[in-house]
Amino acid sequence: MTASRRRLAAALLLATSLVLASCTSGADDRAAPKPIDAAPCPTTPVDVVVSVDQWGEVVSQLGGACANVTTLLAGSSVDPHDYEPSPADAAKFEGARLVVVNGGHYDEWAAKLAAGSAPDAPVVDAVAVGEAGAHGETNPHVWYQPSAVTAVADAVTARLTALAPDGGDYFAERRRAFADSLGEYDRLIASIKGAASGKTYAATESVFDRMAAALGLQNRTPEGYQAAARNDSDPSPGDLDAFLGLLRAKGVDVLIYNTQTEGSVPEQIRSAAEAAGVPVVEVTETVAPGADSFEAWQVDQLKSLAKALGVAA
């Protein structure tokens, strides 16, 4: 994440309270899954530390009243890759009985803090759990992989149950409720995959690539541009021209645009797509400001993608 991107992310975080204050009751219920009903915890709650909010929101739903969840980068106004933790961050791990990190070199600082401040706490690594033996280059944005979301939810529930056995039935019910809350998410994924598998996309960043692969979409982003984005560097003039030329020729069905990135390059790419009539679908790396839940955030983006691809949602 570049410095300009950090500034934008910070602005988004500041705007969250305003967005929440302006929400109305007219939203589509399917786009905003109802919160899982709270029930009394039958045992002593488990203290859990989560590195980033993409997983913090999920863990909070799974743990309910039986988990005291602390999320270090809630709102993620800084890039987890580059985050420099403070002594106060290390202190938050003290006493943690469970740690949940993203992994995949996304938040290595969190794993190090856990090893130093909570050495006996088990760690759920989302990338390791979600990939389960997969090989090849790791795209750390694993919260965009539907099978990984399920695998992480199962792993967290299993760990919570092992740490607080008297809450086993409670955690099992929370897990079932979370699965139910993913109903619209699952439906949209199946609909898009069934109707649009094989369609093409290009992306300003690799954030959404795991979901796109799960939907059967084909990535046509020029390889040189992808390599530059992975290295957090500017593309060469030739790589940028290749991307712009692809869009001008309408060589893809949709452009995936990360709104948490700003600067002349993504703006040029978006402008080229709009000028050529290529639909632009906005996504975010972190939970969108104002989203009621992880599920609602994902559903909103999937609905936008379905519309752009001409799929009935």
C-alpha positions as CSV (number, residue, x, y, z in Angstrom):
1,M,0.0,0.0,0.0
2,T,1.5,3.3,-1.1
3,A,1.6,6.5,1.0
4,S,-1.3,7.9,-1.0
5,R,-3.3,4.8,-0.4
6,R,-2.7,5.1,3.3
7,R,-4.0,8.6,3.3
8,L,-7.1,7.5,1.5
9,A,-7.6,4.6,3.8
10,A,-7.3,7.0,6.8
11,A,-9.9,9.2,5.2
12,L,-12.2,6.2,4.7
13,L,-11.8,5.3,8.4
14,L,-12.7,8.9,9.4
15,A,-15.7,8.8,7.3
16,T,-17.0,5.6,8.8
17,S,-18.9,7.3,11.7
18,L,-20.6,9.6,9.2
19,V,-21.7,6.7,7.0
20,L,-23.0,4.8,10.0
21,A,-25.0,7.8,11.1
22,S,-26.6,8.3,7.7
23,C,-27.7,4.6,7.2
24,T,-31.4,4.2,6.6
25,S,-33.7,1.2,7.0
26,G,-34.5,1.1,3.3
27,A,-31.5,-1.2,2.4
28,D,-32.1,-4.6,0.9
29,D,-32.3,-7.1,3.7
30,R,-30.3,-9.6,1.6
31,A,-27.5,-7.1,1.2
32,A,-27.2,-6.6,5.0
33,P,-27.5,-9.9,6.8
34,K,-29.0,-9.6,10.3
35,P,-26.6,-9.9,13.2
36,I,-26.4,-13.2,14.8
37,D,-28.6,-13.2,17.9
38,A,-26.6,-12.9,21.1
39,A,-27.1,-15.5,23.9
40,P,-25.6,-15.7,27.4
41,C,-22.1,-17.3,27.5
42,P,-22.2,-20.5,29.6
43,T,-18.5,-20.3,30.4
44,T,-15.6,-17.9,30.9
45,P,-15.1,-15.9,27.7
46,V,-11.9,-16.6,25.7
47,D,-9.5,-13.6,25.2
48,V,-8.8,-13.5,21.4
49,V,-6.4,-11.1,19.5
50,V,-6.9,-10.7,15.8
51,S,-4.5,-8.9,13.5
52,V,-6.8,-7.3,10.9
53,D,-10.5,-6.4,10.7
54,Q,-11.2,-8.6,7.7
55,W,-11.0,-11.5,10.2
56,G,-11.8,-9.6,13.4
57,E,-15.4,-9.2,12.3
58,V,-15.8,-12.9,11.5
59,V,-14.1,-14.0,14.8
60,S,-16.4,-11.7,16.8
61,Q,-19.5,-13.4,15.2
62,L,-18.2,-16.8,15.9
63,G,-17.2,-16.1,19.5
64,G,-20.2,-14.0,20.5
65,A,-20.4,-13.4,24.2
66,C,-17.9,-16.2,24.8
67,A,-15.0,-14.3,23.2
68,N,-13.4,-11.0,24.1
69,V,-12.0,-10.1,20.7
70,T,-9.3,-7.4,20.3
71,T,-8.6,-6.4,16.7
72,L,-5.3,-4.5,16.2
73,L,-5.9,-2.9,12.8
74,A,-9.6,-2.3,12.9
75,G,-10.3,-0.1,9.9
76,S,-6.8,-0.6,8.7
77,S,-5.7,3.0,8.1
78,V,-2.2,1.6,7.5
79,D,-0.9,-1.2,5.3
80,P,-0.6,-4.4,7.3
81,H,2.5,-5.2,5.2
82,D,4.4,-2.2,6.5
83,Y,2.8,-1.8,10.0
84,E,5.3,-1.0,12.7
85,P,3.7,-2.2,16.0
86,S,4.2,-0.3,19.2
87,P,4.8,-1.6,22.8
88,A,1.1,-1.0,23.4
89,D,0.3,-3.4,20.6
90,A,2.5,-6.0,22.1
91,A,0.7,-5.5,25.4
92,K,-2.6,-6.4,23.8
93,F,-1.3,-9.9,23.2
94,E,-0.6,-10.5,26.9
95,G,-3.1,-12.9,28.3
96,A,-4.5,-13.9,24.9
97,R,-5.6,-17.5,24.7
98,L,-6.1,-17.5,20.9
99,V,-4.5,-15.5,18.1
100,V,-5.9,-15.1,14.6
101,V,-3.6,-13.8,11.9
102,N,-4.0,-13.5,8.1
103,G,-0.6,-15.0,7.2
104,G,1.0,-15.1,3.8
105,H,3.5,-12.3,4.7
106,Y,0.6,-10.0,5.1
107,D,0.9,-9.4,8.8
108,E,4.2,-11.0,9.9
109,W,4.5,-8.4,12.7
110,A,1.4,-9.9,14.4
111,A,2.9,-13.5,14.4
112,K,6.1,-12.1,16.0
113,L,4.2,-10.2,18.7
114,A,2.2,-13.3,19.5
115,A,5.3,-15.4,19.8
116,G,6.8,-12.9,22.2
117,S,3.8,-11.9,24.2
118,A,1.5,-14.9,24.0
119,P,3.8,-17.8,23.3
120,D,1.4,-20.5,24.6
121,A,-1.6,-19.2,22.6
122,P,-2.6,-21.3,19.6
123,V,-2.5,-19.3,16.3
124,V,-5.0,-19.7,13.5
125,D,-3.2,-18.6,10.3
126,A,-5.9,-17.9,7.6
127,V,-3.7,-18.4,4.6
128,A,-2.3,-21.7,6.0
129,V,-5.7,-22.9,6.9
130,G,-7.4,-21.7,3.7
131,E,-4.8,-23.1,1.3
132,A,-4.3,-26.4,3.1
133,G,-1.3,-27.7,1.2
134,A,-1.7,-25.6,-1.9
135,H,1.6,-24.7,-3.7
136,G,2.7,-21.7,-5.8
137,E,2.9,-17.9,-5.2
138,T,0.7,-16.8,-2.3
139,N,-1.9,-14.0,-2.8
140,P,-2.5,-13.0,0.8
141,H,-6.0,-11.7,0.3
142,V,-7.5,-15.0,1.4
143,W,-10.7,-13.4,2.9
144,Y,-11.8,-13.2,-0.7
145,Q,-11.6,-16.9,-1.2
146,P,-15.0,-18.5,-0.2
147,S,-13.5,-21.9,0.8
148,A,-11.0,-20.1,3.0
149,V,-13.7,-18.2,4.8
150,T,-15.4,-21.5,5.6
151,A,-12.1,-23.2,6.6
152,V,-11.1,-20.3,8.9
153,A,-14.5,-20.3,10.6
154,D,-14.2,-24.0,11.2
155,A,-10.7,-23.6,12.6
156,V,-11.6,-20.8,14.9
157,T,-14.7,-22.6,16.2
158,A,-12.6,-25.7,16.9
159,R,-10.0,-23.7,18.8
160,L,-12.5,-21.9,20.8
161,T,-14.3,-25.1,21.7
162,A,-11.0,-26.7,22.8
163,L,-10.1,-23.7,25.0
164,A,-13.6,-23.5,26.5
165,P,-15.2,-26.9,26.4
166,D,-18.2,-25.9,28.4
167,G,-19.1,-23.5,25.6
168,G,-19.0,-26.2,22.9
169,D,-22.7,-26.2,22.2
170,Y,-22.7,-22.4,22.2
171,F,-19.8,-22.2,19.7
172,A,-21.4,-24.8,17.5
173,E,-24.6,-22.8,17.4
174,R,-22.7,-19.6,16.5
175,R,-21.0,-21.5,13.7
176,R,-24.3,-22.7,12.3
177,A,-25.7,-19.1,12.6
178,F,-22.6,-17.8,10.7
179,A,-23.2,-20.3,8.0
180,D,-26.8,-19.2,7.7
181,S,-25.7,-15.6,7.5
182,L,-23.6,-16.5,4.5
183,G,-26.7,-17.7,2.5
184,E,-26.9,-14.6,0.2
185,Y,-23.2,-14.6,-0.2
186,D,-23.2,-18.2,-1.3
187,R,-26.2,-17.7,-3.6
188,L,-24.6,-14.8,-5.4
189,I,-21.4,-16.8,-5.9
190,A,-23.3,-19.7,-7.4
191,S,-25.3,-17.4,-9.6
192,I,-22.3,-15.5,-11.0
193,K,-20.3,-18.7,-11.5
194,G,-23.2,-20.4,-13.3
195,A,-23.9,-17.5,-15.6
196,A,-20.6,-15.7,-16.1
197,S,-17.9,-18.4,-15.8
198,G,-15.3,-17.7,-18.5
199,K,-15.9,-14.0,-18.7
200,T,-12.9,-11.8,-18.4
201,Y,-11.6,-9.1,-16.1
202,A,-8.6,-6.8,-15.4
203,A,-7.8,-5.4,-12.0
204,T,-5.9,-2.4,-10.6
205,E,-4.7,-4.7,-7.8
206,S,-4.8,-8.4,-7.0
207,V,-7.1,-7.9,-4.0
208,F,-10.2,-9.6,-5.6
209,D,-8.3,-12.2,-7.6
210,R,-9.1,-15.1,-5.3
211,M,-12.9,-14.4,-5.5
212,A,-12.6,-13.9,-9.3
213,A,-11.0,-17.3,-9.6
214,A,-13.7,-18.9,-7.5
215,L,-16.3,-17.4,-9.8
216,G,-14.6,-18.8,-12.9
217,L,-13.5,-15.4,-14.3
218,Q,-10.4,-15.1,-16.5
219,N,-7.7,-12.6,-15.5
220,R,-6.5,-10.6,-18.5
221,T,-4.5,-8.0,-16.5
222,P,-1.2,-7.5,-18.3
223,E,1.5,-9.6,-16.5
224,G,3.9,-6.7,-16.3
225,Y,1.4,-4.6,-14.6
226,Q,0.5,-7.4,-12.2
227,A,4.2,-7.9,-11.3
228,A,4.6,-4.2,-10.5
229,A,1.4,-4.1,-8.4
230,R,2.6,-7.2,-6.4
231,N,5.9,-5.4,-5.7
232,D,4.1,-2.2,-4.7
233,S,5.8,-0.3,-7.5
234,D,4.7,1.8,-10.4
235,P,4.3,0.0,-13.7
236,S,6.6,0.7,-16.6
237,P,5.2,3.0,-19.3
238,G,5.0,0.0,-21.6
239,D,3.0,-2.0,-19.0
240,L,0.6,0.8,-18.4
241,D,0.1,1.3,-22.1
242,A,-0.7,-2.4,-22.5
243,F,-3.3,-2.1,-19.8
244,L,-4.8,1.1,-21.3
245,G,-4.8,-0.5,-24.7
246,L,-6.6,-3.6,-23.4
247,L,-9.4,-1.4,-22.0
248,R,-9.6,0.8,-25.1
249,A,-10.1,-2.3,-27.2
250,K,-12.8,-3.6,-24.7
251,G,-10.6,-6.7,-24.2
252,V,-12.2,-7.5,-20.9
253,D,-15.8,-7.7,-19.6
254,V,-15.2,-5.7,-16.4
255,L,-12.5,-3.7,-14.5
256,I,-12.1,-4.5,-10.8
257,Y,-11.1,-1.2,-9.1
258,N,-9.8,-1.0,-5.6
259,T,-11.1,2.3,-4.2
260,Q,-8.5,2.3,-1.4
261,T,-5.9,3.1,-3.9
262,E,-5.4,6.6,-5.3
263,G,-3.0,8.2,-7.7
264,S,-2.6,8.9,-11.4
265,V,-2.1,5.3,-12.5
266,P,-5.4,3.8,-11.2
267,E,-7.2,7.0,-12.2
268,Q,-5.9,6.6,-15.8
269,I,-7.0,3.0,-15.9
270,R,-10.4,3.8,-14.6
271,S,-10.9,6.7,-17.0
272,A,-9.8,4.4,-19.9
273,A,-12.4,1.8,-18.9
274,E,-15.2,4.3,-18.5
275,A,-14.3,5.9,-21.9
276,A,-14.5,2.5,-23.6
277,G,-17.7,1.5,-21.9
278,V,-16.1,-1.3,-19.8
279,P,-18.1,-1.6,-16.5
280,V,-16.1,-0.7,-13.4
281,V,-16.7,-2.7,-10.2
282,E,-15.5,-1.1,-7.0
283,V,-14.0,-3.3,-4.2
284,T,-12.0,-2.6,-1.0
285,E,-9.2,-4.4,0.7
286,T,-10.6,-3.9,4.2
287,V,-14.1,-4.0,5.4
288,A,-15.9,-1.1,3.8
289,P,-16.9,1.8,6.0
290,G,-20.5,1.5,7.0
291,A,-20.8,-2.2,6.2
292,D,-23.0,-4.0,8.8
293,S,-20.9,-7.2,8.7
294,F,-18.3,-9.1,6.7
295,E,-21.1,-10.8,4.8
296,A,-22.8,-7.5,3.9
297,W,-19.6,-6.1,2.7
298,Q,-19.0,-9.1,0.4
299,V,-22.6,-9.2,-0.8
300,D,-22.6,-5.6,-1.8
301,Q,-19.6,-6.1,-4.0
302,L,-20.9,-9.4,-5.5
303,K,-24.1,-7.6,-6.4
304,S,-22.2,-4.9,-8.2
305,L,-20.2,-7.5,-10.1
306,A,-23.3,-9.4,-11.1
307,K,-24.9,-6.3,-12.5
308,A,-21.7,-5.4,-14.4
309,L,-21.6,-8.9,-15.9
310,G,-25.4,-8.9,-16.7
311,V,-26.2,-11.6,-14.2
312,A,-29.6,-11.6,-12.5
313,A,-28.9,-11.1,-8.8
